[in-house]
Amino acid sequence: SQEPSIVFKKDNTLSATDVNKFRLLLEKSKSKNAFEKNKVALRYDNLDEVEIKDTDNYTVDWNGVRYIKCWIPYDKSQKSIENILLSYTNNLIFLNPTLGYKAVYSIVKKINGKFENPVSDNKIHTILDSIFSYKEQGSLKPIYYKIPRKIIFKKSVYISQYEKLQICIKENALRKIAISKAKMEKIIETWDFEKHGKISTTKIIENNSISKKTVNKYYPEFKKQIQELNIKFKNNTN
């Protein structure tokens, strides 16, 4: 299921019409990544293994970090949940190897009860028996979440959901700027003077798949370099 679509105003504050959507997202985020049960802190993902500098509260990897997650869908009306519970239990046991059968059963039963069409208690035991059997044989493998994480927050530091959204907006904007600048730089560095003549904004737009808005925005940053290349071309042709 898709996350609620949230729209920010120009000053990066939430649009009044999206307040309810934001509240829904906050409710979803209330499920803690770790809690204490029988004095054992449970892990629901392995993002704590990602290295983050002591001076930073988060890290960015645009290639994406594959990670393990105890995942349940936002939409609880799904009819077939056996595979969901199987995957959830598999990763729960993998991430918490000291967790006993009774504790796992208690957690999975609670998760099962959240669905509109829960499986039978016997089915839960069948799932647990299967996963614990793999564990005892030493063949239990994690199931990686299908979407890699690109922005990872430090778990030891509290960051509100709103602050995380603001950080994601900022980092995505910085990435778009970096991509646009890199594209402009490549165009200039690989410019075919014999074919196109001197570099100009008009010629850049006409001969490359880049928008006029992007060219006009970043052209001033490359103006000196372009002038030097144009002068060099002019001198070589004289």
N, C-alpha and C positions, 0 to 999 in steps of 0.2 A: 504494500500500500504506500501511497505517496504521503510525504510530510505536508502539513498545512503550508500553503503559500503565504509568505510574509513579505509585506511591502514596507520599505522605509521611505520617509520623506527626505527632502534634500539635506536636512540637518542631521540625518541619520537617526531620527527618532521614529518610533513606531507610528504608523498611520492609525487613526482612531478606529477605522473599520476593521483593522486586523488585531485589535486587542484580544478578542476572544480566541482567535487562532493562536496567538502567542501564549495565552493561558493554557490552551490544550498542549502545546509543546512543552511548557513548563511542567505540566502534570506528568507527561511522559518521562521527563528527565528526572522525576523524583525517585525512580527506581535506582537505588544506590549501587555503585560498582562493587562495593564490599560492605559487609556488615558482620557483626560478631555473633556467632552461634556456637555455644559450648566453648567459648573463648578461642575460637578459630576464625581468623579473618578470611572470609571467602573471596575468591577472585572470579569475576565474571568475564574477564578478558585478560590479555597479556600485554596491554599497552604500557604497563609499568616497566616493561623490559626495554622500551625504546629509550635510547640515551638522549637526555635533554640537559643542556648546560645549566650549571648551578645558578647562573645569573638570569636565566630565561624561565618563563612560565609555560612556554610551548615551543614546539618545533614544527617546521614546514618541510615537507618532502613531496614535491609535485609529481614524482614518479609513483608515489603511493606506497604505503607500508602494508603488507599483508599481515593480518592479525587474526587471532582466535577470539571468538566471542560467543557467549551464551545468548543466543538470539531468539526472541519471540516476536511475531508480527504485531504491528499496531492494530490491525483488523482482527478482532477475536471471533468473527463470525465464520471463519473458514471451517469447512466440513471435515477435511482430512488433516488431522493434526498429529498423527502418529509419527511421521517423519520429522516434524518440528520438535516434538518431545525427544525423539531419538537423538537428533543433532544436539539439542540443548543439554541432555543428560551426558552425552559423549564428552562435550567440551567442559561441562561442570566437573566431571570426574578427572578429566585430563589436567585441568587447571588446579584442582584441589585433590592431589593424590592421597592425602591422609584422611579425607572425608569418608565416614563410614556409611554403610548401607542405609541405616535408619535415617540419618541426616539427609542423604540424597533423596530418599523416598519422600520425606516430609516436604522438601523444597519442590520436587517435581509434581507432587500431588497438588500443592498450592498453585503452581503454574497451570496445571491441567484444569483446575477449577475456574480459571479466568476465561476460558473459552466457552462459547455458547453450546458447543457440542463436545464435551469432554469425553475422553476414552474411559474404559472401565478400569477398575482398580487392578484387575488381573493383567490388563495390558501394560499398566505402569510397571508391575513386577516383572513382566516378560522383558520389557525394555531394560530395566535395571540389571536383571540377571545376565542379559546379553553383554551389556557394557562392562560389568564387573568381571565377566568371564574373559573378555579381551584384555582387561587390565592385569588379571592374574597370569595370563599367558605372556604378558609383556608385549602384546601386539596392538595396544590401544594407540590410535593415531588421532591427531586433532583435525577438526573440520574448519577450514579457514573461511572467514566471512567473505561473501562474494564481492563486496565493494571495498577496495583498499582505502585506508585512512591517509589523508594528505596533510591535515593539520591535527597535531596531537598535543593535548594539554597535559601539564604536569599534575598528577593526581594528589600530590602532597600539598598543593596550593589551591585554595578555594577560588573558583572563578564562576560567576553566575552565568546562567544560560544566555542572558542578554549580552553580557560582556563577551562571551564566546562568539555570538553572532556578529558583534561589532568587529571583533578580531578577524573573523572569516571574511567579512566584507572588505576590510582594509587589505588583508593579504591577497585576496583575489584581484583587487584593484591594482596593487603593486605588480602582480604577475602580468596583468594585461599591459601595463606600461612597459615592463621589461621585454615582453614579446614584441610589442610594437617597435620599440627602439632597436631591438635586435634585427627585425625585418628591414628597417630603414638602413641600418648599418650594412647589412649584407647587400642590399640593392646598390648602395654607393660604392662599396668595395669591389663589387663584381660588374660595375658599369661598363658597357661596351661603347667606348667613345667613337669607334669607327662606324658603328651602326647607328647610334643615337645622337652623336655630337655632344655638346656641352650638357652638363647636368642642370636641370631646372625642375621646379615643382610640377610644371605641366607635363614634362616628359616622363617624370617618375610615375605620375598617375596614369598616363597613357600607355606606358609599357610594362606596368606591373599590377598585380592583383592586390592593390592597397588603396584604401579610401582617401579621398581628398581631405577629409577631416583629420585623419591620422598624419598625413604628410604635412599639412599646414601646422599641426600642433608640434611636431618634433623637428621640422626642418631647421628652425633657428639653432638647435643644439648641434647640427651638423653643417651649419652654414660656412664656418671657417674651413673645415675640411673640404667641402665642395668647392669653395673658391680656389683653394690651393690646387685641387685636381684639375679644375677648369683651366687655370693659368698654365699648368704643366702641359695639358693637352694643346693649348693654343701655341705655346712655345715650340712644341714638337712638330706642329703642322706648318710652322713658318719656315 
